[in-house]
Amino acid sequence: MNVTWKALALTGLFPLVLAGCGGGGGGDGGSGATSAAQTGTLNVAMTDAPSCGFDHVYVTVSQVRVNASANAGDNDAGWSTISLATPQKIDLLSLTNGTLADLGQTALPAGQYQQVRLVLASNTGNTLSNSVVPTGGAEQPLATPSATQSGYKIITPFTVQPNTLVDLILDFNACKSIVQKGNGGYQLKPVVTATPTVVSGSISGYVAQAEAGAIVYAEQNGQVVKGTVADSTGKFVLSPLVQSSTQGNYDVVIVENNFASGIVRSVPVVVNADTPVSTSAAPLTLPASPMGSVSGNATPSAQALVRALQVIGGSPYEIAAINANGDTGNYALSLPTGAPFAGTYSNALPISLTAASTVAGLYTIEADAASGAVQSANVNAATNPTGVNFSF
């Protein structure tokens, strides 16, 4: 199925919180919107962060619904719907470095909106609308609970002004959205942000040719805000990102197998502008590093996301993350054991990266349960520790 691609001029964003699926309690759905006499237009597109362990992640979008009430249930008033004439099967992993899949647009009464629902087509018989292809493996069904009925529920405020176009970007984090089950199957537990493009910019740069394919994150306080993959030339683009005056500066984190991780701290983002951290002539270059592994178990009922953090000068940086198996709770992470190389942003390129004064291979492994509980343990990945377990 063909996907319509659209390069949008991104001018800003606000992060969303992904809530549970299904209907909420009965708001009237109309509060916050003005009369239909004054209308604007909402255009919705989709992008993605990198995925770990998969060659392809396919979802098929059939509808996008919006409502002025954060509490509106499935059958409450006030819903506006973008219905795709032909549902679009989109490979999320093709949407990197600012590439967007356009999902369509609709006229809306001017006013503020609070809720977005992403509705997916269902897998039927041998037709896989939603599926994954594990690295080197065969295509397998991706279970999407609630997504084909009420849709995935996303809560965020955004405003539609009269006689204006609002671009809303739905950003999947495929790596953190897929949970493997004990029977070998896969389920979608979406981690999505939605971004009205109002006051945003971008960060770009190059890694060395040997590190093409590296995963590059924009992070704040050890939390991934945006991710992408360096292309075959080593180029990467992190977009859209909220301007620094609203959200604060970003840390750029580079992760590639068999190389030490790289960190450029305190990178500013300016509205309607791009901030380069390196050039093709002077790319960010990281030394080779052996790889180690960390494995263990998180209580299955906790539905935990397990993150590996490197700490430099008291500040954490996420290097890898994976959902523990949804049935068994088992997890395994592959991590570089060399000391990370870090530097601080300067507009006078190139930025110098030097080995951090931290123990090589030292990580904080953090398990974040669906309940909100957090546990952590310090390990040395060079010793390939097993049995790093968490019980909530």
C-alpha positions in Angstrom: 0.0 0.0 0.0 1.4 3.3 -1.0 2.1 6.0 1.6 2.0 9.7 0.9 5.2 11.3 2.2 5.2 15.0 3.1 8.2 17.1 4.2 6.7 19.6 6.6 8.2 22.9 7.7 8.3 22.2 11.4 7.8 25.3 13.5 7.3 24.0 17.1 6.0 21.3 19.4 4.7 20.2 22.8 5.1 16.7 24.2 2.1 14.4 24.8 1.3 11.8 27.4 0.0 8.6 26.1 -2.9 7.4 28.2 -4.7 4.1 28.3 -7.0 2.9 25.6 -10.8 3.0 25.5 -13.5 5.4 26.6 -13.3 7.8 29.4 -16.1 9.2 31.5 -18.4 11.4 29.8 -17.3 14.9 29.0 -19.5 16.7 26.6 -16.7 16.8 24.0 -17.4 20.3 23.0 -15.8 22.5 25.7 -13.0 24.7 24.5 -14.1 24.8 20.8 -15.9 27.8 19.4 -18.7 27.8 16.9 -18.1 26.2 13.5 -18.5 29.6 11.8 -14.8 30.1 12.5 -12.7 27.1 11.4 -9.1 26.1 10.9 -7.6 23.0 9.4 -5.8 20.1 11.2 -3.2 18.1 9.3 -1.8 15.0 10.9 1.4 13.2 10.0 3.5 10.4 11.6 7.2 9.9 12.3 9.2 7.4 14.3 12.2 6.9 16.6 14.6 3.9 16.0 13.6 0.4 16.9 15.8 -2.2 18.5 15.9 -5.7 17.2 13.5 -5.3 14.2 14.0 -4.8 10.5 10.4 -3.5 10.0 7.5 -2.4 12.2 4.2 -2.1 10.3 1.0 -0.4 11.5 -2.0 0.3 9.4 -3.8 3.6 10.2 -7.5 3.8 9.4 -8.6 6.9 11.4 -7.4 9.8 13.5 -10.0 11.3 15.9 -9.8 14.5 17.9 -12.0 16.0 20.7 -12.0 19.2 22.7 -12.5 17.2 25.9 -9.7 15.1 27.5 -12.4 13.0 29.2 -14.6 12.3 26.1 -15.6 8.7 25.8 -16.0 6.7 22.6 -19.6 7.6 22.0 -19.6 11.2 23.5 -20.3 14.3 21.4 -17.6 16.5 19.8 -15.5 14.0 17.9 -14.0 15.1 14.5 -12.5 12.3 12.4 -9.9 12.1 9.7 -10.9 8.9 7.9 -8.4 7.6 5.4 -10.1 6.6 2.1 -7.6 3.7 2.0 -6.0 2.6 5.3 -2.2 3.3 5.1 0.2 0.5 6.0 3.3 2.3 7.3 6.7 0.9 8.1 7.5 3.0 11.1 11.3 2.3 10.7 11.3 4.1 7.4 10.3 7.3 9.2 13.7 8.6 10.4 15.7 11.9 10.0 12.6 14.0 9.7 10.7 11.9 7.2 6.9 12.0 7.7 3.9 10.0 6.5 1.0 12.2 5.8 -2.3 10.9 7.3 -4.6 13.6 6.0 -6.5 16.6 7.2 -9.9 17.9 8.3 -11.6 21.2 9.0 -12.2 21.9 12.7 -14.0 24.6 14.7 -11.4 27.1 16.0 -10.5 26.5 19.6 -8.5 24.3 21.9 -8.4 20.5 21.6 -7.3 18.0 24.3 -7.6 14.4 23.0 -6.3 12.4 20.0 -7.3 8.8 19.1 -5.2 6.8 16.7 -7.3 4.0 15.2 -5.6 1.1 13.5 -7.0 -1.5 11.0 -7.2 -5.0 12.4 -5.3 -8.1 11.3 -7.8 -10.4 9.5 -7.0 -14.0 8.6 -3.8 -14.1 6.7 -3.8 -10.3 6.1 -1.3 -8.7 8.4 -2.3 -5.0 8.8 0.0 -4.7 11.8 3.2 -6.8 12.1 6.9 -6.9 12.9 9.9 -8.4 11.2 12.5 -9.3 13.8 16.1 -8.7 12.6 16.9 -11.6 10.2 13.5 -13.2 10.8 10.1 -13.6 9.2 7.1 -11.3 9.4 4.9 -11.9 12.5 1.6 -10.5 13.6 1.6 -7.5 16.0 -1.3 -7.6 18.5 -2.9 -4.2 18.9 -5.4 -4.4 21.9 -8.1 -1.6 21.7 -6.4 0.1 18.8 -8.9 -1.3 16.2 -11.9 -0.3 18.2 -11.7 2.9 20.3 -8.1 3.6 19.2 -5.0 4.6 21.2 -5.8 7.6 23.4 -3.4 10.5 23.5 -3.9 13.5 25.8 -2.4 16.9 24.9 -3.6 20.5 24.4 -3.3 22.1 21.0 -5.1 25.1 19.5 -6.6 25.5 16.1 -6.7 29.1 15.1 -9.3 30.5 12.6 -8.2 30.3 9.0 -4.9 28.6 9.8 -3.4 25.1 9.2 -2.1 23.2 12.3 0.3 20.4 11.7 0.2 17.6 14.3 3.0 15.1 14.3 2.5 11.7 15.9 5.9 10.3 16.9 6.1 6.6 17.7 9.0 5.2 19.7 8.9 1.7 18.2 11.7 0.3 20.4 9.7 1.1 23.6 6.3 0.3 22.0 6.8 -3.4 21.3 6.6 -6.1 24.0 7.5 -9.7 23.2 5.3 -12.3 24.8 6.3 -15.7 26.3 5.0 -17.6 23.3 7.2 -15.6 21.0 4.5 -13.3 19.8 4.5 -9.5 19.9 2.1 -6.9 21.3 2.0 -3.1 20.7 2.1 -1.0 23.9 2.5 2.3 22.3 4.8 5.1 23.4 3.8 8.0 21.3 4.2 11.8 21.5 2.0 14.2 19.5 3.5 17.5 18.5 1.6 20.6 17.2 4.2 22.4 15.2 4.3 25.9 16.7 7.8 26.7 18.1 10.3 24.1 17.1 13.7 23.6 15.5 16.1 20.8 14.9 19.6 19.4 15.6 21.7 17.8 12.9 25.2 16.4 12.4 27.4 13.6 11.1 29.0 10.6 12.6 32.1 9.0 11.1 31.4 6.8 8.1 32.3 3.7 10.1 29.5 4.5 12.5 26.8 5.0 9.8 23.6 3.3 11.2 24.3 4.5 14.7 21.2 5.4 16.8 21.2 9.1 17.8 19.0 10.4 20.6 18.1 13.9 21.8 17.7 13.5 25.6 16.8 15.7 28.6 17.6 14.5 32.1 18.3 11.0 30.9 15.0 10.7 29.1 14.8 10.2 25.3 12.8 13.0 23.6 13.6 12.1 20.0 15.7 9.5 18.2 16.8 8.7 14.7 19.4 6.6 12.8 22.4 8.0 11.0 22.1 7.3 7.3 24.6 5.8 5.0 26.6 9.0 4.8 26.6 9.3 8.6 24.1 12.2 8.6 21.4 12.5 11.2 18.6 14.9 11.9 16.6 15.2 15.1 13.3 17.0 14.4 11.0 18.4 15.6 12.3 19.6 19.0 10.8 22.2 21.2 12.9 25.4 21.3 15.3 25.6 24.2 13.6 28.7 25.7 10.5 26.6 26.3 12.0 23.1 27.0 15.7 23.6 27.9 18.8 22.4 26.0 19.3 18.8 24.8 22.0 16.2 25.1 22.8 14.4 21.9 23.7 10.7 22.6 25.2 8.4 20.0 25.0 4.6 20.3 26.5 2.0 17.9 27.5 -1.6 18.4 31.3 -2.0 18.9 31.9 1.7 19.6 32.0 3.7 22.8 28.9 5.9 23.3 29.2 9.6 22.5 27.5 12.5 24.2 27.3 16.2 23.2 25.9 18.1 26.2 23.7 21.2 26.3 22.8 21.6 22.6 20.4 24.6 22.1 17.4 24.5 19.8 16.2 27.7 18.1 12.8 28.1 16.5 12.8 27.7 12.7 16.5 26.9 12.7 18.9 23.9 12.7 21.7 23.5 15.2 24.6 21.5 13.7 26.9 19.6 16.1 29.3 18.3 13.4 29.8 18.4 9.7 30.6 15.9 7.0 34.1 17.2 6.9 34.6 16.9 10.7 32.2 14.2 11.9 31.8 13.0 15.4 34.2 10.1 15.7 34.1 7.5 18.5 36.7 4.9 19.4 36.1 1.1 19.1 34.7 -0.6 22.2 34.1 -4.2 23.2 30.5 -5.2 23.9 29.1 -6.7 27.1 25.7 -7.9 28.1 23.4 -7.5 31.1 20.4 -9.8 31.6 17.9 -10.6 34.3 14.2 -10.6 35.1 11.6 -8.0 36.1 8.4 -9.2 37.7 6.1 -10.0 34.7 3.1 -8.3 36.1 5.1 -5.1 36.4 5.3 -4.7 32.6 8.6 -3.1 33.0 10.7 -1.0 30.6 14.4 -1.7 31.4 16.9 1.1 30.7 20.7 1.2 30.7 22.1 4.6 31.9 25.7 5.9 31.9 26.2 8.6 34.5 28.8 11.4 33.9 29.3 14.0 36.5 26.0 13.1 38.2 24.0 13.4 35.0 22.4 10.2 33.5 22.3 9.4 29.8 20.1 6.6 28.4 22.2 4.3 26.2 19.7 1.4 25.6 16.3 0.3 26.6 14.0 -2.7 26.1 10.7 -3.9 27.3 10.9 -7.0 29.6 9.1 -10.0 28.1 5.4 -9.4 28.8 4.9 -13.0 30.2 8.2 -14.1 31.6 9.7 -10.8 32.6 13.1 -11.7 31.1 15.3 -9.1 29.4 18.8 -8.8 27.9 20.8 -5.7 26.9 23.9 -5.5 24.8 26.1 -2.5 25.8 29.5 -1.0 24.9 32.0 -1.5 27.8 34.4 1.3 26.9 34.2 4.6 28.8 31.8 7.1 27.1 33.2 10.1 25.2 31.6 13.4 26.0 31.9 17.1 25.2 29.9 20.3 25.6 28.2 22.1 22.7 30.0 25.1 21.1 29.0 26.8 17.9 32.7 26.7 17.0 32.9 23.3 15.3 34.3 20.7 15.7 33.3 19.8 19.2 35.9 17.9 21.1 34.9 14.6 22.7 37.1 13.2 25.4 36.9 10.0 27.6 34.7 10.6 30.6 36.2 10.1 34.0 33.9 7.2 34.9 34.5 3.5 35.3 34.5 1.9 31.9 31.5 -0.5 31.6 29.7 0.9 34.6 25.9 1.3 34.1 22.9 1.9 36.1 20.2 -0.5 35.1 16.8 1.0 35.8 13.4 -0.9 35.7 10.4 1.3 35.2 7.1 -0.5 36.0 3.8 0.4 34.4 2.6 1.2 37.9 5.2 4.1 38.1 7.5 2.2 40.5 11.2 2.5 39.7 14.1 0.2 40.8 17.8 0.3 39.8 21.0 -1.5 40.2 24.6 -0.6 39.4 26.5 -3.1 37.2 29.7 -3.5 35.2 28.7 -4.7 31.7 32.3 -5.9 31.0 31.6 -8.8 33.4 28.5 -9.8 31.5 26.3 -9.9 34.7 23.2 -12.2 34.7 20.5 -12.3 37.3 20.1 -8.5 37.5 16.6 -8.9 38.8 13.8 -6.5 39.8 10.7 -7.4 41.9 7.9 -4.8 42.3 
